[in-house]
Amino acid sequence: MIAYKFLNEEGVAPFTGFRWPVGDWVEADHVDPCSGGIHACRLRDLPIWMGRELWEIELDGEVVELERKLVAPRGRLLRRISEWNDELLEGFARFCAGRTREQVGFLPILSGFVGDVDRFVVQRRFPIAGFAAARAAELRDGPGAYERERLVQAAWLAERLGLGVPAA
Amino acid sequence: MRLARELTCAQIVELVTAYLEGALEPDDRERFEEHLVFCDGCDRYLEQMRLTIDVTGRLEPGELPPALEERLLEAFRGWRSG
C-alpha cells in the first residue's frame, strides 16, 4: 500500500527521532495505534500532520486505518516528494486565508480569524494557517465543518502534488 | 465551542511529562502530537523539556562542588523540617 510520511530534515521522524533509511524495509517491534508501528498518512491526513519533508512510503503487512493515520508493521521510504516545498506551503496558507475570508469574513464574531490566518501567512507559520481555517469553519457550522475543511485542504494539496484525490 | 479532540496549550504543559514517559493513552498521545504540528510554542517547550532531561540525566554526583552540595542538602533539610 502506498502512503505518505512527514519527516524532519535528513529523514528524521519528528516524534521518535528515528532516522529513516531510504529504500530499506523498516520493521516495527509491534503494531499499536500510537506507541508502535510504522505511522503514515493518507492523502486526507496531509494537512493534519504537515512537516518539513514529505515522503512516499510503501506499507506492508496488516495496515490499521485510524481516524487520522495509518499504522503498519513494515514500511520503506520510496522517494521524497520534491514538490512539497516552501512555495507550495505558502500557497497552501494563502488558500487557507482565502477560505477563511470567504467563510467567516462577513461574520463579526468570527471575522478575527481572517486577520489571524493572514498573519500566519506572513509569519510563514503554515500548519497553523490550516488549523485556524478549519477551526473557523467549525465555529461557523459545527464539528463536521472542521473535518470538511481539512478535506478541502487535503484536496488542494494533493492536486498540486499530483497525487490524486483524497478519499473522504 | 472546542473540538473534543483538541488540546489546549495549558493541557499540553500538564501532559508533557506523561508524554515523554510514554504514559499517555493512544488517543491522547495522538492529540498531543497533532497539537505540536501547528503550535510552535508547545513544540519548543517539548524540545526544552527533552534537552533538560538529557542534560540533567548526565549529571554525576561528583560533578557537584562540595560547598554547593552542602548548601542544597541544608536547604532540603530545612524544607523537610519546615
gemmi code that builds the backbone of each chain (N, CA, C; Angstrom):
import gemmi

chains = {
    "A": [
        ("MET", (0.844, -1.182, 0.000), (0.000, 0.000, 0.000), (0.893, 1.249, 0.000)),
        ("ILE", (0.561, 2.196, -0.843), (1.342, 3.430, -0.904), (0.687, 4.481, -0.008)),
        ("ALA", (1.499, 5.103, 0.821), (1.006, 6.150, 1.714), (2.081, 7.242, 1.778)),
        ("TYR", (1.951, 8.140, 2.755), (2.845, 9.301, 2.819), (3.343, 9.478, 4.249)),
        ("LYS", (4.533, 10.046, 4.351), (5.107, 10.206, 5.684), (5.847, 11.534, 5.767)),
        ("PHE", (5.590, 12.256, 6.832), (6.307, 13.514, 7.057), (7.518, 13.262, 7.934)),
        ("LEU", (8.619, 13.854, 7.534), (9.847, 13.745, 8.318), (10.489, 15.120, 8.446)),
        ("ASN", (11.343, 15.264, 9.440), (12.143, 16.488, 9.546), (13.315, 16.399, 8.582)),
        ("GLU", (14.188, 17.396, 8.651), (15.348, 17.398, 7.751), (16.143, 16.099, 7.906)),
        ("GLU", (16.701, 15.680, 6.817), (17.546, 14.485, 6.747), (16.823, 13.210, 7.161)),
        ("GLY", (15.502, 13.211, 6.916), (14.755, 11.976, 7.107), (14.552, 11.540, 8.541)),
        ("VAL", (14.520, 12.484, 9.466), (14.341, 12.136, 10.882), (12.864, 12.267, 11.259)),
        ("ALA", (12.342, 11.224, 11.900), (10.937, 11.244, 12.313), (10.735, 12.296, 13.409)),
        ("PRO", (9.714, 13.149, 13.283), (9.570, 14.267, 14.216), (9.286, 13.870, 15.653)),
        ("PHE", (8.594, 12.775, 15.867), (8.207, 12.447, 17.246), (9.117, 11.410, 17.890)),
        ("THR", (9.705, 10.552, 17.099), (10.541, 9.499, 17.681), (12.029, 9.762, 17.516)),
        ("GLY", (12.386, 10.641, 16.581), (13.801, 10.900, 16.330), (14.470, 9.819, 15.501)),
        ("PHE", (13.688, 8.852, 15.014), (14.260, 7.759, 14.214), (14.700, 8.296, 12.841)),
        ("ARG", (15.921, 7.948, 12.464), (16.414, 8.372, 11.153), (16.066, 7.309, 10.118)),
        ("TRP", (15.205, 7.668, 9.191), (14.715, 6.699, 8.216), (15.712, 6.491, 7.083)),
        ("PRO", (16.002, 5.219, 6.794), (16.804, 4.946, 5.594), (15.890, 5.034, 4.366)),
        ("VAL", (16.472, 5.257, 3.225), (15.662, 5.290, 2.001), (15.790, 3.948, 1.301)),
        ("GLY", (14.660, 3.346, 1.019), (14.648, 2.108, 0.232), (14.693, 0.823, 1.044)),
        ("ASP", (15.108, 0.898, 2.294), (15.197, -0.324, 3.122), (13.924, -0.499, 3.944)),
        ("TRP", (13.502, -1.738, 4.083), (12.326, -2.008, 4.907), (12.648, -1.758, 6.373)),
        ("VAL", (11.739, -1.104, 7.053), (11.861, -0.891, 8.498), (10.730, -1.672, 9.160)),
        ("GLU", (11.113, -2.502, 10.117), (10.134, -3.352, 10.802), (9.814, -2.759, 12.164)),
        ("ALA", (8.537, -2.771, 12.540), (8.155, -2.309, 13.877), (8.201, -3.485, 14.847)),
        ("ASP", (8.533, -3.171, 16.099), (8.525, -4.217, 17.128), (7.117, -4.779, 17.292)),
        ("HIS", (6.166, -3.878, 17.303), (4.766, -4.285, 17.429), (3.894, -3.188, 16.808)),
        ("VAL", (2.649, -3.536, 16.539), (1.729, -2.551, 15.959), (0.733, -2.144, 17.028)),
        ("ASP", (0.736, -0.857, 17.312), (-0.155, -0.296, 18.321), (-0.553, 1.076, 17.792)),
        ("PRO", (-1.805, 1.499, 18.004), (-2.239, 2.747, 17.383), (-1.261, 3.898, 17.531)),
        ("CYS", (-0.647, 4.047, 18.679), (0.231, 5.210, 18.825), (1.645, 4.880, 19.245)),
        ("SER", (1.818, 3.857, 20.044), (3.152, 3.648, 20.598), (4.006, 2.720, 19.754)),
        ("GLY", (3.428, 2.047, 18.801), (4.231, 1.145, 17.998), (3.727, 1.077, 16.579)),
        ("GLY", (4.597, 0.648, 15.674), (4.179, 0.523, 14.285), (4.749, 1.637, 13.432)),
        ("ILE", (4.630, 1.421, 12.130), (5.060, 2.432, 11.168), (3.863, 3.337, 10.903)),
        ("HIS", (3.996, 4.582, 11.225), (2.882, 5.527, 11.072), (2.998, 6.267, 9.742)),
        ("ALA", (1.863, 6.422, 9.093), (1.868, 7.120, 7.808), (0.520, 7.803, 7.588)),
        ("CYS", (0.463, 8.609, 6.533), (-0.741, 9.385, 6.235), (-1.390, 8.891, 4.950)),
        ("ARG", (-2.701, 9.022, 4.902), (-3.405, 9.012, 3.630), (-3.384, 10.436, 3.104)),
        ("LEU", (-3.834, 10.600, 1.862), (-3.879, 11.969, 1.322), (-4.711, 12.883, 2.220)),
        ("ARG", (-5.795, 12.350, 2.740), (-6.685, 13.209, 3.524), (-6.055, 13.646, 4.845)),
        ("ASP", (-5.014, 12.947, 5.280), (-4.359, 13.295, 6.547), (-3.260, 14.347, 6.381)),
        ("LEU", (-2.908, 14.682, 5.153), (-1.746, 15.547, 4.934), (-1.807, 16.865, 5.704)),
        ("PRO", (-2.943, 17.596, 5.685), (-2.908, 18.887, 6.378), (-2.809, 18.772, 7.894)),
        ("ILE", (-3.173, 17.603, 8.426), (-3.115, 17.418, 9.885), (-1.672, 17.296, 10.368)),
        ("TRP", (-0.841, 16.642, 9.558), (0.498, 16.262, 10.024), (1.615, 16.997, 9.294)),
        ("MET", (1.318, 18.112, 8.678), (2.303, 18.817, 7.855), (3.673, 18.921, 8.521)),
        ("GLY", (4.698, 18.539, 7.782), (6.062, 18.609, 8.295), (6.990, 19.172, 7.242)),
        ("ARG", (8.280, 19.064, 7.485), (9.243, 19.715, 6.601), (9.451, 18.941, 5.300)),
        ("GLU", (9.556, 17.610, 5.419), (9.757, 16.792, 4.216), (8.577, 15.838, 4.072)),
        ("LEU", (8.126, 15.664, 2.854), (7.071, 14.673, 2.590), (7.669, 13.544, 1.756)),
        ("TRP", (7.424, 12.320, 2.217), (7.959, 11.138, 1.542), (6.828, 10.206, 1.158)),
        ("GLU", (7.043, 9.516, 0.051), (6.145, 8.423, -0.311), (6.671, 7.180, 0.393)),
        ("ILE", (5.777, 6.436, 1.015), (6.192, 5.249, 1.753), (5.340, 4.059, 1.330)),
        ("GLU", (5.971, 2.918, 1.225), (5.238, 1.688, 0.956), (5.022, 0.964, 2.278)),
        ("LEU", (3.781, 0.625, 2.566), (3.462, -0.104, 3.793), (3.179, -1.549, 3.444)),
        ("ASP", (3.550, -2.431, 4.353), (3.337, -3.853, 4.106), (2.801, -4.511, 5.374)),
        ("GLY", (2.129, -5.631, 5.197), (1.526, -6.313, 6.348), (0.117, -5.794, 6.578)),
        ("GLU", (-0.402, -6.109, 7.758), (-1.780, -5.698, 8.062), (-1.802, -4.221, 8.453)),
        ("VAL", (-2.341, -3.395, 7.580), (-2.359, -1.945, 7.827), (-3.634, -1.584, 8.586)),
        ("VAL", (-3.450, -0.909, 9.711), (-4.593, -0.472, 10.514), (-4.944, 0.956, 10.112)),
        ("GLU", (-6.203, 1.164, 9.738), (-6.646, 2.506, 9.341), (-7.295, 3.178, 10.531)),
        ("LEU", (-6.710, 4.240, 11.005), (-7.276, 5.012, 12.107), (-7.861, 6.305, 11.557)),
        ("GLU", (-8.507, 7.045, 12.466), (-9.204, 8.247, 12.006), (-8.265, 9.211, 11.282)),
        ("ARG", (-7.054, 9.352, 11.795), (-6.166, 10.352, 11.212), (-4.822, 9.811, 10.765)),
        ("LYS", (-4.677, 8.498, 10.724), (-3.406, 7.959, 10.246), (-3.512, 6.468, 9.974)),
        ("LEU", (-2.454, 5.944, 9.400), (-2.333, 4.503, 9.160), (-1.205, 3.973, 10.035)),
        ("VAL", (-1.346, 2.737, 10.462), (-0.269, 2.095, 11.226), (-0.028, 0.712, 10.617)),
        ("ALA", (1.237, 0.440, 10.337), (1.576, -0.834, 9.674), (2.771, -1.479, 10.366)),
        ("PRO", (2.940, -2.778, 10.177), (4.108, -3.444, 10.776), (5.426, -3.180, 10.041)),
        ("ARG", (5.352, -2.848, 8.741), (6.589, -2.623, 7.984), (6.377, -1.474, 7.004)),
        ("GLY", (7.451, -0.801, 6.734), (7.365, 0.256, 5.735), (8.738, 0.580, 5.183)),
        ("ARG", (8.743, 1.131, 3.969), (10.023, 1.603, 3.428), (9.779, 2.882, 2.632)),
        ("LEU", (10.699, 3.810, 2.809), (10.588, 5.060, 2.067), (10.924, 4.799, 0.611)),
        ("LEU", (10.093, 5.334, -0.265), (10.342, 5.146, -1.688), (11.015, 6.373, -2.307)),
        ("ARG", (10.431, 7.539, -2.045), (11.020, 8.746, -2.643), (10.545, 9.963, -1.883)),
        ("ARG", (11.377, 10.982, -1.904), (10.957, 12.260, -1.322), (10.146, 13.018, -2.375)),
        ("ILE", (9.052, 13.602, -1.936), (8.206, 14.352, -2.867), (8.719, 15.790, -2.908)),
        ("SER", (9.461, 16.079, -3.967), (10.180, 17.356, -4.015), (9.238, 18.553, -4.167)),
        ("GLU", (8.034, 18.267, -4.655), (7.074, 19.376, -4.820), (6.595, 19.917, -3.482)),
        ("TRP", (6.820, 19.170, -2.414), (6.472, 19.660, -1.077), (7.593, 20.623, -0.651)),
        ("ASN", (7.376, 21.884, -0.877), (8.421, 22.872, -0.572), (7.772, 24.156, -0.062)),
        ("ASP", (8.591, 25.125, 0.261), (8.081, 26.367, 0.859), (7.088, 27.083, -0.047)),
        ("GLU", (7.337, 27.004, -1.334), (6.440, 27.682, -2.275), (5.040, 27.078, -2.204)),
        ("LEU", (4.998, 25.748, -2.175), (3.704, 25.065, -2.074), (3.027, 25.409, -0.740)),
        ("LEU", (3.814, 25.394, 0.318), (3.233, 25.630, 1.646), (2.722, 27.067, 1.781)),
        ("GLU", (3.437, 27.995, 1.191), (2.959, 29.376, 1.240), (1.653, 29.507, 0.452)),
        ("GLY", (1.607, 28.835, -0.687), (0.365, 28.829, -1.473), (-0.780, 28.204, -0.690)),
        ("PHE", (-0.465, 27.150, 0.031), (-1.468, 26.489, 0.863), (-1.994, 27.450, 1.933)),
        ("ALA", (-1.086, 28.141, 2.586), (-1.505, 29.064, 3.654), (-2.360, 30.197, 3.059)),
        ("ARG", (-2.000, 30.677, 1.872), (-2.810, 31.734, 1.220), (-4.195, 31.198, 0.861)),
        ("PHE", (-4.216, 29.950, 0.418), (-5.500, 29.313, 0.124), (-6.366, 29.281, 1.382)),
        ("CYS", (-5.755, 28.910, 2.489), (-6.488, 28.853, 3.766), (-6.974, 30.242, 4.172)),
        ("ALA", (-6.140, 31.241, 3.933), (-6.543, 32.612, 4.271), (-7.762, 33.022, 3.434)),
        ("GLY", (-7.736, 32.672, 2.161), (-8.866, 32.986, 1.285), (-10.135, 32.273, 1.733)),
        ("ARG", (-9.997, 31.012, 2.071), (-11.159, 30.233, 2.555), (-11.731, 30.847, 3.829)),
        ("THR", (-10.849, 31.270, 4.710), (-11.307, 31.858, 5.973), (-12.073, 33.147, 5.706)),
        ("ARG", (-11.530, 33.955, 4.791), (-12.197, 35.221, 4.457), (-13.595, 34.948, 3.887)),
        ("GLU", (-13.663, 33.975, 2.985), (-14.959, 33.640, 2.363), (-15.968, 33.143, 3.394)),
        ("GLN", (-15.481, 32.343, 4.321), (-16.403, 31.631, 5.206), (-16.823, 32.416, 6.433)),
        ("VAL", (-15.913, 33.202, 6.976), (-16.278, 33.901, 8.224), (-15.996, 35.402, 8.194)),
        ("GLY", (-15.460, 35.897, 7.065), (-15.102, 37.312, 6.999), (-16.270, 38.243, 7.202)),
        ("PHE", (-17.467, 37.773, 6.876), (-18.664, 38.622, 6.977), (-19.372, 38.460, 8.327)),
        ("LEU", (-18.824, 37.634, 9.188), (-19.447, 37.400, 10.495), (-18.631, 38.128, 11.577)),
        ("PRO", (-19.186, 39.198, 12.121), (-18.381, 39.989, 13.068), (-17.766, 39.152, 14.173)),
        ("ILE", (-18.490, 38.170, 14.684), (-17.990, 37.407, 15.829), (-16.811, 36.492, 15.469)),
        ("LEU", (-16.698, 36.158, 14.187), (-15.618, 35.247, 13.758), (-14.611, 35.910, 12.819)),
        ("SER", (-14.858, 37.157, 12.446), (-14.003, 37.764, 11.416), (-12.556, 37.940, 11.896)),
        ("GLY", (-12.329, 37.870, 13.198), (-10.955, 37.956, 13.705), (-10.063, 36.854, 13.166)),
        ("PHE", (-10.686, 35.742, 12.786), (-9.903, 34.635, 12.222), (-9.209, 35.054, 10.915)),
        ("VAL", (-9.858, 35.964, 10.189), (-9.278, 36.378, 8.900), (-7.906, 37.010, 9.138)),
        ("GLY", (-7.861, 37.942, 10.083), (-6.584, 38.587, 10.405), (-5.576, 37.590, 10.952)),
        ("ASP", (-6.075, 36.644, 11.756), (-5.170, 35.631, 12.326), (-4.494, 34.826, 11.223)),
        ("VAL", (-5.309, 34.344, 10.293), (-4.732, 33.475, 9.244), (-3.822, 34.292, 8.322)),
        ("ASP", (-4.234, 35.539, 8.031), (-3.353, 36.400, 7.216), (-1.989, 36.566, 7.900)),
        ("ARG", (-2.031, 36.721, 9.208), (-0.778, 36.898, 9.948), (0.074, 35.628, 9.898)),
        ("PHE", (-0.583, 34.493, 9.990), (0.175, 33.234, 9.916), (0.871, 33.088, 8.561)),
        ("VAL", (0.219, 33.583, 7.513), (0.844, 33.525, 6.184), (2.127, 34.355, 6.194)),
        ("VAL", (2.010, 35.586, 6.708), (3.168, 36.489, 6.737), (4.280, 35.896, 7.607)),
        ("GLN", (3.888, 35.304, 8.707), (4.881, 34.714, 9.630), (5.409, 33.371, 9.133)),
        ("ARG", (4.846, 32.894, 8.034), (5.237, 31.605, 7.442), (4.999, 30.450, 8.416)),
        ("ARG", (3.947, 30.584, 9.191), (3.542, 29.501, 10.108), (2.424, 28.729, 9.402)),
        ("PHE", (2.824, 27.906, 8.462), (1.864, 27.320, 7.532), (0.912, 26.292, 8.164)),
        ("PRO", (1.398, 25.372, 9.011), (0.437, 24.393, 9.568), (-0.690, 25.028, 10.369)),
        ("ILE", (-0.380, 26.096, 11.091), (-1.423, 26.687, 11.926), (-2.424, 27.469, 11.069)),
        ("ALA", (-2.017, 27.877, 9.879), (-2.971, 28.531, 8.976), (-4.077, 27.538, 8.616)),
        ("GLY", (-3.693, 26.301, 8.349), (-4.684, 25.273, 8.037), (-5.566, 24.950, 9.218)),
        ("PHE", (-4.940, 24.862, 10.378), (-5.713, 24.567, 11.586), (-6.722, 25.683, 11.863)),
        ("ALA", (-6.269, 26.936, 11.789), (-7.155, 28.053, 12.127), (-8.306, 28.160, 11.123)),
        ("ALA", (-8.019, 27.908, 9.866), (-9.087, 27.962, 8.857), (-10.149, 26.901, 9.151)),
        ("ALA", (-9.701, 25.715, 9.521), (-10.660, 24.652, 9.836), (-11.420, 24.951, 11.116)),
        ("ARG", (-10.737, 25.561, 12.037), (-11.378, 25.923, 13.317), (-12.453, 26.995, 13.076)),
        ("ALA", (-12.141, 27.943, 12.205), (-13.127, 28.989, 11.890), (-14.366, 28.355, 11.262)),
        ("ALA", (-14.139, 27.408, 10.360), (-15.273, 26.720, 9.725), (-16.094, 25.968, 10.765)),
        ("GLU", (-15.416, 25.360, 11.695), (-16.098, 24.608, 12.749), (-16.958, 25.525, 13.607)),
        ("LEU", (-16.399, 26.666, 13.937), (-17.142, 27.595, 14.797), (-18.374, 28.148, 14.070)),
        ("ARG", (-18.290, 28.197, 12.744), (-19.445, 28.678, 11.987), (-20.498, 27.594, 11.815)),
        ("ASP", (-20.044, 26.382, 11.486), (-21.002, 25.354, 11.048), (-21.013, 24.073, 11.874)),
        ("GLY", (-20.234, 24.001, 12.934), (-20.254, 22.796, 13.765), (-19.084, 21.870, 13.488)),
        ("PRO", (-18.894, 20.855, 14.358), (-17.704, 19.987, 14.293), (-17.477, 19.331, 12.931)),
        ("GLY", (-18.536, 18.965, 12.234), (-18.354, 18.329, 10.926), (-17.646, 19.249, 9.950)),
        ("ALA", (-17.805, 20.545, 10.133), (-17.186, 21.515, 9.216), (-15.669, 21.515, 9.357)),
        ("TYR", (-15.190, 21.192, 10.550), (-13.729, 21.105, 10.742), (-13.169, 20.030, 9.814)),
        ("GLU", (-13.783, 18.860, 9.866), (-13.297, 17.746, 9.038), (-13.464, 18.058, 7.554)),
        ("ARG", (-14.584, 18.677, 7.194), (-14.797, 19.019, 5.777), (-13.736, 19.997, 5.279)),
        ("GLU", (-13.420, 20.970, 6.127), (-12.412, 21.957, 5.715), (-11.043, 21.307, 5.570)),
        ("ARG", (-10.741, 20.392, 6.475), (-9.469, 19.673, 6.368), (-9.410, 18.863, 5.071)),
        ("LEU", (-10.557, 18.321, 4.676), (-10.602, 17.548, 3.430), (-10.404, 18.463, 2.217)),
        ("VAL", (-10.994, 19.640, 2.272), (-10.792, 20.620, 1.194), (-9.306, 20.971, 1.106)),
        ("GLN", (-8.690, 21.150, 2.258), (-7.254, 21.471, 2.272), (-6.434, 20.316, 1.694)),
        ("ALA", (-6.815, 19.101, 2.082), (-6.095, 17.925, 1.577), (-6.220, 17.826, 0.058)),
        ("ALA", (-7.411, 18.123, -0.443), (-7.631, 18.067, -1.896), (-6.770, 19.111, -2.607)),
        ("TRP", (-6.672, 20.287, -2.009), (-5.833, 21.350, -2.595), (-4.378, 20.871, -2.685)),
        ("LEU", (-3.898, 20.312, -1.593), (-2.503, 19.851, -1.567), (-2.279, 18.707, -2.552)),
        ("ALA", (-3.180, 17.724, -2.513), (-2.999, 16.531, -3.349), (-3.008, 16.895, -4.830)),
        ("GLU", (-3.868, 17.822, -5.178), (-3.950, 18.225, -6.593), (-2.625, 18.847, -7.038)),
        ("ARG", (-2.092, 19.738, -6.204), (-0.850, 20.415, -6.602), (0.366, 19.492, -6.554)),
        ("LEU", (0.254, 18.456, -5.751), (1.356, 17.491, -5.685), (1.208, 16.401, -6.756)),
        ("GLY", (0.075, 16.448, -7.460), (-0.159, 15.438, -8.493), (-0.387, 14.054, -7.920)),
        ("LEU", (-1.033, 14.001, -6.744), (-1.191, 12.710, -6.063), (-2.613, 12.166, -6.115)),
        ("GLY", (-3.475, 12.810, -6.842), (-4.843, 12.294, -6.954), (-5.812, 13.029, -6.054)),
        ("VAL", (-6.894, 12.332, -5.749), (-7.972, 12.953, -4.967), (-8.094, 12.198, -3.640)),
        ("PRO", (-8.060, 12.907, -2.517), (-8.189, 12.200, -1.229), (-9.583, 11.644, -1.022)),
        ("ALA", (-9.649, 10.415, -0.517), (-10.942, 9.820, -0.182), (-11.433, 10.384, 1.144)),
        ("ALA", (-12.734, 10.606, 1.232), (-13.298, 11.172, 2.477), (-13.226, 10.149, 3.593)),
    ],
    "B": [
        ("MET", (-16.975, 26.922, 21.898), (-17.019, 25.528, 21.477), (-15.596, 25.035, 21.194)),
        ("ARG", (-15.308, 23.829, 21.579), (-13.976, 23.277, 21.378), (-14.116, 21.862, 20.842)),
        ("LEU", (-13.290, 21.531, 19.891), (-13.297, 20.158, 19.390), (-12.991, 19.205, 20.534)),
        ("ALA", (-13.696, 18.109, 20.584), (-13.457, 17.155, 21.669), (-12.011, 16.678, 21.673)),
        ("ARG", (-11.406, 16.600, 20.490), (-10.065, 16.049, 20.419), (-8.974, 17.120, 20.499)),
        ("GLU", (-9.377, 18.370, 20.575), (-8.373, 19.423, 20.540), (-7.842, 19.733, 21.945)),
        ("LEU", (-6.541, 19.707, 22.103), (-5.941, 20.035, 23.391), (-5.508, 21.499, 23.397)),
        ("THR", (-5.567, 22.120, 24.561), (-5.068, 23.491, 24.692), (-3.586, 23.450, 25.049)),
        ("CYS", (-2.942, 24.604, 24.929), (-1.519, 24.684, 25.295), (-1.335, 24.352, 26.777)),
        ("ALA", (-2.272, 24.806, 27.614), (-2.157, 24.523, 29.051), (-2.211, 23.018, 29.304)),
        ("GLN", (-3.060, 22.320, 28.568), (-3.137, 20.861, 28.736), (-1.841, 20.190, 28.269)),
        ("ILE", (-1.269, 20.724, 27.193), (-0.005, 20.165, 26.699), (1.067, 20.252, 27.786)),
        ("VAL", (1.128, 21.411, 28.445), (2.126, 21.589, 29.515), (1.884, 20.568, 30.629)),
        ("GLU", (0.628, 20.359, 30.960), (0.309, 19.390, 32.023), (0.668, 17.955, 31.618)),
        ("LEU", (0.564, 17.673, 30.334), (0.732, 16.288, 29.876), (2.146, 15.951, 29.423)),
        ("VAL", (3.016, 16.959, 29.393), (4.301, 16.741, 28.729), (5.129, 15.630, 29.399)),
        ("THR", (5.095, 15.561, 30.719), (5.874, 14.510, 31.386), (5.331, 13.126, 31.039)),
        ("ALA", (4.008, 13.010, 31.083), (3.396, 11.718, 30.737), (3.726, 11.344, 29.290)),
        ("TYR", (3.741, 12.347, 28.411), (4.079, 12.080, 27.006), (5.506, 11.548, 26.892)),
        ("LEU", (6.420, 12.221, 27.559), (7.827, 11.817, 27.456), (8.080, 10.457, 28.099)),
        ("GLU", (7.257, 10.104, 29.066), (7.413, 8.798, 29.718), (6.624, 7.705, 29.000)),
        ("GLY", (5.941, 8.069, 27.927), (5.159, 7.082, 27.183), (3.943, 6.602, 27.948)),
        ("ALA", (3.435, 7.459, 28.822), (2.336, 7.039, 29.703), (0.959, 7.506, 29.220)),
        ("LEU", (0.911, 8.204, 28.090), (-0.398, 8.664, 27.607), (-1.133, 7.544, 26.885)),
        ("GLU", (-2.445, 7.572, 26.993), (-3.272, 6.653, 26.214), (-3.076, 6.979, 24.724)),
        ("PRO", (-3.249, 5.996, 23.846), (-3.015, 6.245, 22.420), (-3.761, 7.468, 21.871)),
        ("ASP", (-5.011, 7.626, 22.217), (-5.779, 8.777, 21.715), (-5.179, 10.095, 22.176)),
        ("ASP", (-4.804, 10.133, 23.449), (-4.242, 11.367, 23.999), (-2.880, 11.663, 23.380)),
        ("ARG", (-2.120, 10.601, 23.151), (-0.815, 10.781, 22.525), (-0.977, 11.375, 21.124)),
        ("GLU", (-1.956, 10.863, 20.394), (-2.195, 11.380, 19.048), (-2.639, 12.834, 19.097)),
        ("ARG", (-3.532, 13.167, 20.011), (-3.995, 14.551, 20.144), (-2.830, 15.461, 20.543)),
        ("PHE", (-1.981, 14.963, 21.419), (-0.801, 15.712, 21.849), (0.078, 16.031, 20.624)),
        ("GLU", (0.338, 15.007, 19.826), (1.231, 15.201, 18.677), (0.585, 16.073, 17.602)),
        ("GLU", (-0.715, 15.953, 17.442), (-1.411, 16.830, 16.489), (-1.222, 18.289, 16.870)),
        ("HIS", (-1.322, 18.557, 18.150), (-1.169, 19.933, 18.629), (0.228, 20.459, 18.302)),
        ("LEU", (1.225, 19.585, 18.445), (2.612, 20.012, 18.210), (2.842, 20.421, 16.760)),
        ("VAL", (2.080, 19.844, 15.855), (2.280, 20.142, 14.436), (2.043, 21.624, 14.159)),
        ("PHE", (1.039, 22.178, 14.791), (0.723, 23.571, 14.446), (1.102, 24.569, 15.532)),
        ("CYS", (1.529, 24.096, 16.704), (1.816, 25.032, 17.793), (3.326, 25.110, 18.034)),
        ("ASP", (3.931, 26.146, 17.504), (5.387, 26.292, 17.615), (5.823, 26.412, 19.073)),
        ("GLY", (5.010, 27.094, 19.867), (5.368, 27.305, 21.275), (5.458, 25.985, 22.028)),
        ("CYS", (4.454, 25.141, 21.860), (4.457, 23.847, 22.562), (5.548, 22.925, 22.025)),
        ("ASP", (5.801, 23.021, 20.731), (6.857, 22.212, 20.127), (8.204, 22.587, 20.754)),
        ("ARG", (8.428, 23.893, 20.911), (9.683, 24.353, 21.528), (9.745, 23.918, 22.990)),
        ("TYR", (8.606, 24.019, 23.662), (8.563, 23.641, 25.077), (8.946, 22.163, 25.247)),
        ("LEU", (8.412, 21.324, 24.381), (8.734, 19.896, 24.445), (10.226, 19.675, 24.217)),
        ("GLU", (10.785, 20.393, 23.246), (12.218, 20.252, 22.974), (13.044, 20.680, 24.177)),
        ("GLN", (12.608, 21.785, 24.825), (13.331, 22.254, 26.012), (13.277, 21.209, 27.131)),
        ("MET", (12.123, 20.593, 27.287), (11.977, 19.555, 28.312), (12.890, 18.369, 28.004)),
        ("ARG", (12.906, 17.981, 26.730), (13.770, 16.855, 26.329), (15.232, 17.181, 26.622)),
        ("LEU", (15.615, 18.402, 26.259), (17.006, 18.828, 26.465), (17.343, 18.865, 27.949)),
        ("THR", (16.417, 19.375, 28.748), (16.640, 19.458, 30.196), (16.832, 18.070, 30.789)),
        ("ILE", (15.974, 17.148, 30.387), (16.080, 15.774, 30.894), (17.403, 15.149, 30.452)),
        ("ASP", (17.769, 15.434, 29.202), (19.003, 14.876, 28.669), (20.213, 15.393, 29.451)),
        ("VAL", (20.234, 16.704, 29.677), (21.388, 17.315, 30.352), (21.437, 16.899, 31.820)),
        ("THR", (20.304, 16.984, 32.516), (20.317, 16.646, 33.943), (20.550, 15.152, 34.140)),
        ("GLY", (20.140, 14.355, 33.184), (20.335, 12.902, 33.293), (21.789, 12.512, 33.221)),
        ("ARG", (22.619, 13.418, 32.679), (24.043, 13.110, 32.544), (24.880, 13.666, 33.690)),
        ("LEU", (24.216, 14.352, 34.629), (24.958, 14.912, 35.767), (25.380, 13.798, 36.722)),
        ("GLU", (26.634, 13.797, 37.076), (27.135, 12.831, 38.057), (27.199, 13.515, 39.418)),
        ("PRO", (26.965, 12.763, 40.499), (27.026, 13.382, 41.832), (28.358, 14.074, 42.073)),
        ("GLY", (29.448, 13.486, 41.582), (30.769, 14.039, 41.827), (30.998, 15.385, 41.160)),
        ("GLU", (30.181, 15.712, 40.185), (30.379, 16.968, 39.470), (29.872, 18.162, 40.269)),
        ("LEU", (29.166, 17.905, 41.345), (28.622, 18.983, 42.161), (29.712, 19.453, 43.131)),
        ("PRO", (30.064, 20.724, 43.137), (31.059, 21.205, 44.110), (30.572, 20.920, 45.531)),
        ("PRO", (31.457, 20.476, 46.422), (31.041, 20.098, 47.791), (30.265, 21.201, 48.501)),
        ("ALA", (30.713, 22.446, 48.337), (30.043, 23.540, 49.048), (28.593, 23.667, 48.575)),
        ("LEU", (28.429, 23.536, 47.273), (27.070, 23.645, 46.718), (26.213, 22.463, 47.177)),
        ("GLU", (26.827, 21.289, 47.189), (26.092, 20.100, 47.636), (25.609, 20.291, 49.073)),
        ("GLU", (26.507, 20.832, 49.921), (26.148, 21.041, 51.323), (25.005, 22.056, 51.446)),
        ("ARG", (25.093, 23.118, 50.651), (24.032, 24.150, 50.692), (22.693, 23.561, 50.262)),
        ("LEU", (22.745, 22.726, 49.235), (21.499, 22.116, 48.745), (20.922, 21.172, 49.791)),
        ("LEU", (21.802, 20.367, 50.412), (21.319, 19.427, 51.435), (20.727, 20.186, 52.624)),
        ("GLU", (21.382, 21.296, 52.961), (20.900, 22.112, 54.075), (19.513, 22.665, 53.751)),
        ("ALA", (19.407, 23.168, 52.541), (18.108, 23.723, 52.126), (17.041, 22.626, 52.134)),
        ("PHE", (17.431, 21.447, 51.689), (16.490, 20.330, 51.648), (16.054, 19.932, 53.061)),
        ("ARG", (17.049, 19.876, 53.974), (16.733, 19.511, 55.357), (15.802, 20.567, 55.967)),
        ("GLY", (16.090, 21.835, 55.642), (15.245, 22.910, 56.155), (13.820, 22.803, 55.635)),
        ("TRP", (13.733, 22.435, 54.363), (12.409, 22.302, 53.748), (11.636, 21.137, 54.397)),
        ("ARG", (12.393, 20.033, 54.657), (11.745, 18.854, 55.262), (11.242, 19.180, 56.672)),
        ("SER", (12.069, 19.915, 57.432), (11.671, 20.173, 58.825), (10.683, 21.329, 58.904)),
        ("GLY", (10.727, 22.236, 57.918), (9.832, 23.401, 57.967), (8.478, 23.042, 57.477)),
    ],
}
model = gemmi.Model(1)
for chain_id, residues in chains.items():
    chain = gemmi.Chain(chain_id)
    for i, (resn, *xyz) in enumerate(residues, 1):
        res = gemmi.Residue()
        res.name, res.seqid = resn, gemmi.SeqId(i, " ")
        for name, pos in zip(("N", "CA", "C"), xyz):
            atom = gemmi.Atom()
            atom.name, atom.element = name, gemmi.Element(name[0])
            atom.pos, atom.b_iso = gemmi.Position(*pos), 0.0
            res.add_atom(atom)
        chain.add_residue(res)
    model.add_chain(chain)
structure = gemmi.Structure()
structure.add_model(model)
structure.setup_entities()
